[in-house]
Amino acid sequence: MFLFKEIISVSLILFSVIDIPGSLPVIINLKNKGSKIQAGKASLIAGVIMIVFLFCGESILKLFGVDISSFAVAGALIIFLIGLEMILGIHLFRDTHENESSTIVPIAFPLIAGAGTLTTILTLRAEYEELNIIVGILINLILVFGFIRSSGWIARKIGQNGTDVLRKVFGIILIAIAVKIFKTHMFT
């Protein structure tokens, strides 16, 4: 069932984890070095990865004997670390590779549909309806497409300081979300 509140929550959480505003410097740097980035293809591939993981991720976990609550706590720790990364400006999870076409690697994976995003999707599955998660993923894919497509224009308008502020704000939100998920699954 469509629940507007869940869709908004899922969308905001995924937007924070995907951190496309925080990835703008990487995207702009790759473009400046001559990489060809196709916004539509990157968004589509990332979307397929996320939706497949939404439905098959739990089966993969069962294969390894891990339950959703344990995965949710692990996901909360990863989300916490991503938040710290965003606030402190350190790089724990991102490894960019320069090549002629950066559409799939590093843009679609791991910048958009990376470990943090996939962990978050399974964590969200423990809290929200699948249909609302899919809508949240689609909303984010539209936003990702828009950000990648207009990355040059955005960079000129908000500058480096604006990008840094956005990244830090979303980092604080992620840490708060991680604490909430941790409390929910550790003490129930």
C-alpha positions as a Markdown table, in Angstrom:
| # | Residue | x | y | z |
|---|---|---|---|---|
| 1 | Met | 0.0 | 0.0 | 0.0 |
| 2 | Phe | 1.3 | 3.5 | -0.9 |
| 3 | Leu | 2.0 | 5.5 | 2.2 |
| 4 | Phe | 3.2 | 9.0 | 1.5 |
| 5 | Lys | 5.0 | 9.3 | 4.9 |
| 6 | Glu | 7.0 | 6.1 | 4.1 |
| 7 | Ile | 7.8 | 7.2 | 0.6 |
| 8 | Ile | 9.1 | 10.5 | 1.9 |
| 9 | Ser | 11.1 | 8.8 | 4.6 |
| 10 | Val | 12.6 | 6.2 | 2.2 |
| 11 | Ser | 13.4 | 8.8 | -0.4 |
| 12 | Leu | 15.2 | 11.1 | 2.1 |
| 13 | Ile | 17.2 | 8.2 | 3.6 |
| 14 | Leu | 18.3 | 6.9 | 0.2 |
| 15 | Phe | 19.0 | 10.5 | -0.9 |
| 16 | Ser | 21.3 | 10.9 | 2.1 |
| 17 | Val | 23.1 | 7.6 | 1.6 |
| 18 | Ile | 23.5 | 7.9 | -2.2 |
| 19 | Asp | 24.7 | 11.4 | -1.5 |
| 20 | Ile | 24.6 | 12.6 | -5.1 |
| 21 | Pro | 25.4 | 16.2 | -4.0 |
| 22 | Gly | 28.4 | 14.9 | -2.2 |
| 23 | Ser | 29.4 | 12.9 | -5.3 |
| 24 | Leu | 29.3 | 16.0 | -7.5 |
| 25 | Pro | 33.0 | 16.8 | -7.0 |
| 26 | Val | 33.8 | 13.2 | -8.2 |
| 27 | Ile | 31.5 | 13.5 | -11.2 |
| 28 | Ile | 32.8 | 16.9 | -12.2 |
| 29 | Asn | 36.4 | 15.8 | -11.8 |
| 30 | Leu | 35.8 | 12.7 | -14.0 |
| 31 | Lys | 34.1 | 14.9 | -16.6 |
| 32 | Asn | 37.0 | 17.4 | -16.5 |
| 33 | Lys | 39.5 | 14.5 | -17.1 |
| 34 | Gly | 37.6 | 13.6 | -20.3 |
| 35 | Ser | 35.4 | 10.7 | -19.0 |
| 36 | Lys | 32.1 | 10.2 | -20.7 |
| 37 | Ile | 29.3 | 9.9 | -18.2 |
| 38 | Gln | 25.8 | 9.0 | -19.5 |
| 39 | Ala | 23.3 | 10.1 | -16.9 |
| 40 | Gly | 20.5 | 7.9 | -18.1 |
| 41 | Lys | 22.6 | 4.7 | -18.4 |
| 42 | Ala | 24.2 | 5.3 | -15.0 |
| 43 | Ser | 20.7 | 5.8 | -13.3 |
| 44 | Leu | 19.2 | 2.8 | -15.0 |
| 45 | Ile | 22.0 | 0.4 | -14.1 |
| 46 | Ala | 22.1 | 1.7 | -10.5 |
| 47 | Gly | 18.3 | 1.2 | -10.3 |
| 48 | Val | 18.5 | -2.4 | -11.6 |
| 49 | Ile | 21.2 | -3.2 | -9.0 |
| 50 | Met | 19.1 | -1.6 | -6.2 |
| 51 | Ile | 15.8 | -3.3 | -7.1 |
| 52 | Val | 17.4 | -6.7 | -7.6 |
| 53 | Phe | 19.1 | -6.4 | -4.2 |
| 54 | Leu | 15.8 | -5.4 | -2.6 |
| 55 | Phe | 14.3 | -8.7 | -3.7 |
| 56 | Cys | 17.3 | -11.0 | -3.7 |
| 57 | Gly | 19.4 | -9.5 | -0.9 |
| 58 | Glu | 17.5 | -11.4 | 1.8 |
| 59 | Ser | 18.0 | -14.7 | 0.1 |
| 60 | Ile | 21.7 | -14.0 | -0.2 |
| 61 | Leu | 21.7 | -13.3 | 3.5 |
| 62 | Lys | 19.9 | -16.5 | 4.3 |
| 63 | Leu | 22.5 | -18.3 | 2.3 |
| 64 | Phe | 25.1 | -17.0 | 4.8 |
| 65 | Gly | 22.9 | -17.6 | 7.8 |
| 66 | Val | 22.4 | -13.9 | 8.6 |
| 67 | Asp | 19.0 | -12.5 | 9.8 |
| 68 | Ile | 17.5 | -9.1 | 8.8 |
| 69 | Ser | 17.9 | -7.6 | 12.3 |
| 70 | Ser | 21.7 | -8.5 | 12.3 |
| 71 | Phe | 22.0 | -7.1 | 8.8 |
| 72 | Ala | 20.1 | -4.0 | 9.9 |
| 73 | Val | 22.5 | -3.4 | 12.8 |
| 74 | Ala | 25.4 | -3.9 | 10.5 |
| 75 | Gly | 23.8 | -1.5 | 8.0 |
| 76 | Ala | 23.3 | 1.0 | 10.8 |
| 77 | Leu | 27.0 | 0.9 | 11.5 |
| 78 | Ile | 27.8 | 1.4 | 7.8 |
| 79 | Ile | 25.4 | 4.3 | 7.6 |
| 80 | Phe | 27.0 | 5.8 | 10.7 |
| 81 | Leu | 30.5 | 5.5 | 9.1 |
| 82 | Ile | 29.2 | 7.0 | 5.9 |
| 83 | Gly | 27.8 | 9.9 | 7.9 |
| 84 | Leu | 31.1 | 10.4 | 9.6 |
| 85 | Glu | 32.9 | 10.3 | 6.2 |
| 86 | Met | 30.6 | 13.0 | 5.0 |
| 87 | Ile | 31.0 | 15.2 | 8.0 |
| 88 | Leu | 34.8 | 14.8 | 8.5 |
| 89 | Gly | 35.7 | 14.7 | 4.8 |
| 90 | Ile | 37.5 | 11.4 | 5.0 |
| 91 | His | 37.1 | 8.7 | 2.4 |
| 92 | Leu | 36.4 | 5.2 | 3.8 |
| 93 | Phe | 34.3 | 3.6 | 1.1 |
| 94 | Arg | 35.0 | 5.4 | -2.2 |
| 95 | Asp | 37.6 | 4.3 | -4.7 |
| 96 | Thr | 37.4 | 6.1 | -8.0 |
| 97 | His | 39.0 | 4.7 | -11.1 |
| 98 | Glu | 39.7 | 6.9 | -14.1 |
| 99 | Asn | 38.8 | 5.5 | -17.5 |
| 100 | Glu | 37.3 | 6.7 | -20.7 |
| 101 | Ser | 33.8 | 5.9 | -19.8 |
| 102 | Ser | 32.9 | 6.2 | -16.1 |
| 103 | Thr | 29.2 | 5.6 | -16.5 |
| 104 | Ile | 29.1 | 2.1 | -14.9 |
| 105 | Val | 32.3 | 2.2 | -12.7 |
| 106 | Pro | 32.5 | 4.4 | -10.6 |
| 107 | Ile | 29.2 | 6.2 | -11.2 |
| 108 | Ala | 26.5 | 3.5 | -11.2 |
| 109 | Phe | 28.5 | 1.3 | -8.9 |
| 110 | Pro | 29.8 | 2.2 | -6.3 |
| 111 | Leu | 28.9 | 5.9 | -6.2 |
| 112 | Ile | 25.1 | 5.5 | -6.6 |
| 113 | Ala | 24.4 | 1.8 | -5.8 |
| 114 | Gly | 27.3 | 1.1 | -3.5 |
| 115 | Ala | 27.7 | -0.9 | -0.3 |
| 116 | Gly | 26.0 | 1.8 | 1.8 |
| 117 | Thr | 23.0 | 2.1 | -0.5 |
| 118 | Leu | 22.5 | -1.7 | -0.8 |
| 119 | Thr | 22.9 | -2.1 | 3.0 |
| 120 | Thr | 20.4 | 0.7 | 3.5 |
| 121 | Ile | 17.9 | -0.9 | 1.1 |
| 122 | Leu | 17.8 | -4.1 | 3.1 |
| 123 | Thr | 17.7 | -2.2 | 6.3 |
| 124 | Leu | 14.7 | -0.2 | 4.9 |
| 125 | Arg | 13.0 | -3.5 | 3.9 |
| 126 | Ala | 12.9 | -4.4 | 7.6 |
| 127 | Glu | 11.1 | -1.1 | 8.4 |
| 128 | Tyr | 9.0 | -0.2 | 5.3 |
| 129 | Glu | 6.7 | -1.7 | 2.6 |
| 130 | Glu | 8.6 | -2.9 | -0.5 |
| 131 | Leu | 6.3 | -0.9 | -2.8 |
| 132 | Asn | 7.2 | 2.3 | -0.9 |
| 133 | Ile | 10.9 | 1.5 | -1.1 |
| 134 | Ile | 10.6 | 1.0 | -4.9 |
| 135 | Val | 8.9 | 4.4 | -5.3 |
| 136 | Gly | 11.7 | 5.9 | -3.1 |
| 137 | Ile | 14.3 | 4.3 | -5.3 |
| 138 | Leu | 12.6 | 5.6 | -8.4 |
| 139 | Ile | 12.4 | 9.1 | -7.0 |
| 140 | Asn | 16.1 | 9.0 | -6.2 |
| 141 | Leu | 17.0 | 7.7 | -9.6 |
| 142 | Ile | 15.2 | 10.7 | -11.1 |
| 143 | Leu | 17.1 | 13.0 | -8.8 |
| 144 | Val | 20.4 | 11.2 | -9.6 |
| 145 | Phe | 19.7 | 11.6 | -13.3 |
| 146 | Gly | 19.0 | 15.3 | -12.8 |
| 147 | Phe | 22.1 | 15.9 | -10.7 |
| 148 | Ile | 24.4 | 14.0 | -13.1 |
| 149 | Arg | 22.9 | 15.7 | -16.2 |
| 150 | Ser | 23.3 | 19.2 | -14.7 |
| 151 | Ser | 26.5 | 18.6 | -12.7 |
| 152 | Gly | 28.4 | 21.3 | -14.6 |
| 153 | Trp | 25.7 | 23.9 | -14.0 |
| 154 | Ile | 25.3 | 22.9 | -10.3 |
| 155 | Ala | 29.0 | 23.2 | -9.7 |
| 156 | Arg | 29.0 | 26.7 | -11.2 |
| 157 | Lys | 26.0 | 27.8 | -9.1 |
| 158 | Ile | 26.7 | 26.5 | -5.6 |
| 159 | Gly | 30.5 | 26.3 | -5.7 |
| 160 | Gln | 32.7 | 24.1 | -3.5 |
| 161 | Asn | 31.5 | 25.7 | -0.3 |
| 162 | Gly | 27.8 | 24.9 | -1.1 |
| 163 | Thr | 28.7 | 21.3 | -2.0 |
| 164 | Asp | 30.6 | 20.9 | 1.3 |
| 165 | Val | 27.7 | 22.3 | 3.4 |
| 166 | Leu | 25.2 | 19.9 | 1.7 |
| 167 | Arg | 27.5 | 16.9 | 2.3 |
| 168 | Lys | 27.8 | 17.8 | 6.0 |
| 169 | Val | 24.1 | 18.3 | 6.6 |
| 170 | Phe | 23.3 | 14.9 | 5.0 |
| 171 | Gly | 26.1 | 13.4 | 7.1 |
| 172 | Ile | 24.4 | 14.5 | 10.3 |
| 173 | Ile | 21.0 | 13.2 | 9.1 |
| 174 | Leu | 22.6 | 9.8 | 8.4 |
| 175 | Ile | 24.2 | 9.5 | 11.8 |
| 176 | Ala | 20.8 | 10.2 | 13.4 |
| 177 | Ile | 19.2 | 7.6 | 11.2 |
| 178 | Ala | 21.9 | 5.1 | 12.1 |
| 179 | Val | 21.3 | 5.7 | 15.8 |
| 180 | Lys | 17.5 | 5.2 | 15.4 |
| 181 | Ile | 18.0 | 1.9 | 13.4 |
| 182 | Phe | 20.6 | 0.6 | 16.0 |
| 183 | Lys | 18.2 | 1.4 | 18.9 |
| 184 | Thr | 15.3 | -0.2 | 17.1 |
| 185 | His | 17.0 | -3.5 | 16.3 |
| 186 | Met | 19.4 | -3.9 | 19.3 |
| 187 | Phe | 16.9 | -3.4 | 22.0 |
| 188 | Thr | 13.8 | -5.2 | 20.7 |
